[in-house]
């Protein structure tokens, strides 16, 4: 699977180093062995091949994993390329990860055999302490600290550049965190919360120099965005909500500007309302027409496609839901006859977007990873058993490049669901329907299950690394068999 990322290596650098940006006459191959500090092979390491495509002027990134002998090979290289390898391990902090990334910082224009040796994770005597608060100075109690070493990636001298860092979750009533035994050096540090990315503005990375035998103190401030409301109606005056979605995950929604993420979606509910969480700067940009709120309806002609239906005027936003302005848009009408309901309508199709459940995966969890999705109801014993078994295997599945996600399929209070997740130490994302489930207007269990082809709970869906659904309707006891089939695919 290739992921397109723009502007990592500029074209002029490649012209200088390679003397040419023409396509290679034949595909190049890169292969090698990844070993650890003791010289033992590292299985499951992710090797990253970055090519510069002179036609698109973008970087095309492909990944390949090492086998049980630590070997890798990639033979589809067309353009000058760089090679790196990523490896991560669990930390003593529950849910925490320590990460290493090595890159031979040289641009190659021929087939290469490149071996990498992943050294022992560095340690030291430097300590980092900090406190995370909101804009009112109150403790921000649940957050993840991200630390990574500062590296000059523009140094193309051929040296082996090494980046290492941590992702460490904290839950503290006073917002404080302590991290000890770090190696001295210069780092970039920030905090985040994967489940609250739409409601908060998180601090930009701070550059901090740590020294051995010293404690460096850091303060981070998280800003809660202000809530504004808007309303979208069809031209007949009814809420712009589709009672019978044309395909799984089909919803009407708006795209909101985000200074940190570019754009974020906000689902339109059964009454036509949406909530826009905005900073003062984001609101001002809307007023100055530097950004916009776009309205999207699902397409009836093409599955998994949304159609732009114009803009929502910023002037109609209100801090009070009852005073929110409304805009009418022509109703999207079906132009094709949908096939009869089938328990297999997701097979061999891309997995629909998960944002309707409040789930946004990081690049680390989404790129070149299979997805194991479990619909469940924590109020039911079979569902609880399934989730707990998946939780025991979460790290094993992650090592196999399978990202586990769970979705609460029936209407419950989010607070109670979060309490159950915390009590059971669930180590993967758990989402639920984005709409107001504390209201009778929230989407019910039957509609969610119908949209996704779910006939009973728990219900497992497995995709390949392209995130195309390969199988569903299987029990947790059949998971090993399904994974074997997936690996042979």
N, C-alpha and C positions, 0 to 999 in steps of 0.2 A: 504494500500500500504506500502510495506516495503522498506526502503532504507538502503543499506549496507554501513557502515562507519567503517574504520579500526582503531584499536588501541586506543580507548577512555578509556577503562578499561583493565588493563593488567590481564592476566590469573592468575598470582600468587596472586593478591589481592583477587580475587574471591575465590580462593582455601582457603585462610586464613580465609575469612569471612564466607564462607558457609561450608567448610570442604569437599565439593564434587563438581565435575563438571559433574556428570552424569545427563542424561535427567530426567526430572520429570516423575513420573509414570502416572500422568494425568495433563492436562492443569491447570494452575493457573489463578485466576481472580483478577483484581485490580479494585476497584470502589471507588467513593467518590463524594464530592460536592465541587465546587469552588465558593467562595463568595468574595465580595469586602470588603472594610474597614468598611462599614456600616452593613455588614452581609447579604447584598442582593445577590441573586444568580447571577453568571456571565455566560451568555449564549455565546456560540461560542468561549470559551477559548480552546486552543489546548493543550491537555495532551499528553506528550511524554513518551513512554515506551521503555527503552533501555535494551535489553537482550544480554548477552554474550553467543555466540554459541561456545562451546569448540571444535567442529569439524572444523569449519572454522577459529576460533580464531578471529572473527570479531564481531562487535557490530551490532545487528539487531534492527533498530529503527522503531517503529510503532506509529501512531498518532490516537487519537480519540478526537472528540469535545464534549463539554458539551451541553446539551439540554437547553431548555428555563428555566428549574428549576435548572440549574447549575450542573446537575448530569452527570457523565461519568461512563463508564464501559468497560473494555477490558478483554476478557476471552480466549485469545489465547496465553498465556504466557507459554513457555516451559522451560526457563532457568532462572537463577538468574538475577534479574533486578533492575533498578532504575527508579524512577518516577519524572517527572518534569512537569511544566505547563508554557506556554508562552501566553502573552497577549500584544497587542499593540494598541495604540491610536493615533489619529491625534494630531499634535502640532499646535501652532499658526502660525508657518512658513508653507507657502503653500507647500504641497507635503511632509512635514516632518512627521516623526513618532517617538513616544517615546515607548520604548519596556521594558517589564519586563519578567524575567524568574526566576521561583522558582524551586528548586530541593531539595527533601528530600535526603540528601546525605548518604544513607544507602543502602546496597545491600540486597534485600529481596529474600527469597527462598520459600515463601509460599503465599497463597492468602492474600490480604490486603484490608482494607478500609482506604483510605488516603484522608483526606480533606485538602484543601489549602485555605488560606485567602490572597487575593491579596491586599496589603496595598495601601494607597494613594501614588501616585508617589512622590518621595522625592524632596524637593526643598531646596535651601540654598542661600547664598549670594556670592558664588564664581563665578568669571567671567573668560571667556576664550576668548582671542583675537588672531587672527592669520592672516597670509598672505600666499597665495599659488602662487608660481612662477614656470616658466619652467627653464630649465638648463641655459638659457641666462639671467635670472633675470627678465623676462617679466611676467606680471600678467597672471595667469591662471584663466580665467574669469568665467567658469561654472564648478561647482564641488559639491560633497556631502561630508559633514563631518560626520564621523562615530565615535561615542563615546560610550564606554561601561566600566562599573566598573570592576576593577581587582578582580577576585575571585579565591580562591584556590580550584579548583574542585577535587583535590586529597585528600581532607579532608573527610574521610568516617566515621565520628564520629556520624552520624545520625542527624546532625544539618540541619536546613533549610537554604540553601544557596540562596542568592538573587542577581541576576544580573539585572541591568537596564542600559539603554542607549538611544541614539538618532541616527536617520538618518536624517540629516538636509541639504537640497539642498540650494545652494547659487549661485547667479548670480551677480557678481560685476566687474566693469570695472578695478578696481585696485587689484583684487584678494584677498581682505580683507574680514574677517568674524568676527562677534562678537556674543558670546553666553553668556547670563547672567542668574543669579539665579540658578546656579548649586549647588548641595550639595557638601560639602568638601569631599575629598577622593582621592584615586589613580585610575586613568583611563588609558585606552589604546585608543589612538586617531590616526586616519588616514584620508586621503581624497581619493576619487575615482571619477570616471565618468563612469556610466554603459554603455554609448553608445560609449566610446572611449577606451575600455579595450584592443584592439589589437594594438593601435598606441602609447600608452604611458606606461611607467613604473611608477607606483604610489608608494609613500613612504611606507615603512614598518611601522606598528603601533608604535607610540612613547608612552612611559609610562610617565605620567605626574601626579603630585600631586597638587591638587587644594585646596586652603585655603579660608575660609570665609572672606569676605570683602577685598579680594585681586583679582587682575587681573593677570592672567598668560598669557604670550605671547608665541606664537608658530609659527615657520616657517616650511613650508612644500614645498618640491621641487618635481615637476613632470618632468620626463625626456621623451622628445619625441624620439621615436625610429627612427633609420635610415631606409629608404626605399630601398630595393633591389628587383631586378626583375629576374625572371626565366621564362623559357618557356618549355612546355611539348607538344610534338607532337605524333600523332599516327605513326605507322611504314610506312604508306603511305605518310607521310610528311604533312598531314593536322593537324590542331589544335586539341588537345585532348579535344574537346568539343562535347557533345552529343546533336545533334539537336532535336532528338526525344527521350526524356527521357523515360526509361522503367516504371517509377512510379513517383508520385509527390515528388518533392524535390531531385530527382536524378541529381547529378552534379558530374563532376570530380573536385577534389580538392587536395590540399596538406596539411599535418599536419606540423605545425611549432612549434619549442620548445618555451616555455614561462617560464621564471624563476618564475613568480607569479602564473600562471594558469596551468602549466604542459604542455599542448599542446593547440594550437588554429588552426582553419581551415583557409585556404585562397583559394577562389574559382578560378578555371582556366577559363579565359574568352574565347570569341569566336575566338580570335587570338592565344590562347594557353598560354597567359601570366598569371602569378600570381604575386602578390606583397607580399614580406616578410618584415614585420616590426620587426627589431631585434636590441637589445642592443649590445654593443661591446662584452660583456661577452657571450651573446647567440651566437654571430657569432663565437667567439673564441672556444666555446664548440663544435660547428659544425665542425670547422677546425680540432679540436683535436679528432674528432670522439666520443665525449662524448654524443652527441645527433645527431639526423638525421632529414632530411626532407623526409617524406613518401608520396608517390603518391597513391591516392585512386580513383578507378572507382566504379560506382554503379554496383551492381550485377543484372544480368538478370534472375537469377534463384530464388532469394529471394528478395522480396520487403523490403525496408528500411535497406538493408545490403550493406556495402561498402567493396570492396576487395582491399587488399594491392597489388600494382603493382610495388613495389621496391622503391628505393631511388632516390632523385634528388641530384646530386653532388653539394656540396657547392661551389666548384671552378667555377661553371657556373653562379653563381649569379653576378649581376652587378648593380651598382648604376644608370646606364643609361639604360633605357628600350631598346633603339635601339641596345645596345651591350650585351643584356642578352643572355647567352648561352642556347641552347636547347638540350633536350634529347628526343629520340624516344622510345616509348613503344608500345607494341602490342595492337591493338585496341580490345576493348571488344565487342564481337559480340553477338547479341541476340541468345539464344538457346531455348527460349520458345515463343509461340505466345501469345502476350498480349491480354486480352479480349477487346471486343469492348468498345469504350468510353461510360461511364455511369455517370450520374450526382450523383450517389450514391457510387462511388468506394471507398470513404473514410469511409463510414459507417462501424462501428465495427472494425476499424483498428486504430492502434496507430497514433496519430498526427505526421506527419513528422517533422524532425528537422527544427528549425527556423533560424539557423545561416546564411542561404543564404540571409536573409533579415536584417542581422546585429543585430539580437535580441538574447541575452543570458540572461535568467532569473536567478535571485539569488535563492538560496535554499529556502529562505523565500517565494518567489513567485511561485516556481515550485513544492515543495514537498507537496504531498497530496492535490493538488489544481486542480479544474476544470479549463479549459481554454476556454475563449470566444474570438474567433479570428474573426476580421472583415476586409475583403478586401474592400477597398474603393478607390475613386479618389477625392481628395479634390477640383478638378476643377469642380465637378458635385454637384449640389444642393442637391439631395437626399443623396449622400454620406456625405456631410457636416452635414446635419441634423442628420443623424444616429450617426456620431461620437460625435456630441455635446450632443445628448441625452445619449449616453453611458458615456460621461464624467460627466454628472450630476449624474449618478448612480454608478460611479466607486467605491466610498467608500462603498456604500450599497452592491455592488457585492463582494467587497473584504471581507466584514464581513460574507458573505455567502461562503467564500473560493473559489471564482471564480476570476481568474486573467484575466484581459482584455488586449488584444493586438490588435493593428491595423497595417495593411500593405497597403501602397500606391501601388496600382496595376498597374498604368500606368507610363510611363517614364516621369519624371519631374526632374528639378534641385533640388538637395538635399537642397541647401541653401534656396530656395523658400519654400520647404516643411517645413523646420525647422522654418522659419519665421511664417508660418501659424499655426504651432503647438504652438509656443510661444505666438502668438497674442490671441489664443483661450484658453490658459492655459490648454492644454490637459494633464491630470494627469495619463497617462499610456503610455507604450512604443509604439512608432510609427516607424516601420521599412519600408524599401523598398529594392529592389533588390540590392545585393552587387556589381554587375558589374558596369562598368563605364557608368552610365546612361546619362552623358553629351555627349556621343559619339553615333553615329549611330549604333555602335556595341553592345550597351546595349540590354539586353533581353526586348522584347516588351511586351505590355499589353496582347496580344492574347496568347502568349506562357505561361506566368505566370498563366493566368486564366485557360488555358487548363490543365496545370500540376496539379492544385488544384481542378479541377472540378467545377470551378466558371462559371456560365452562365450569371450573371448580377451583377451590383454594386448598392448599397452595398450588400455584401454577408456574412452572419454570419455562423460560424461553432462553435459548442459547444461540448466539451468533458466531460467525467466524471473525477473523481479524479485520475483515473489511466491513464488519458490523452488519452483515447480511444474515437474516435469520435462517438457521439450518435445521432446527428442530424445536419442538415444544411438546407440551402434554406428556411429561415424563416425571417420574418420582425421583426423590433425592437418592434413592438406592441405585438408580440407573445412571447417575451422573458420570461415573467412571467410564462406562461403556460409551456414553455420548461424547465424552472428551476424546476417547480413542478414535472414534469416527471423525471427529473434528480435526485431529492432528493428521489424519490420513488424507484429508480433503485437499 
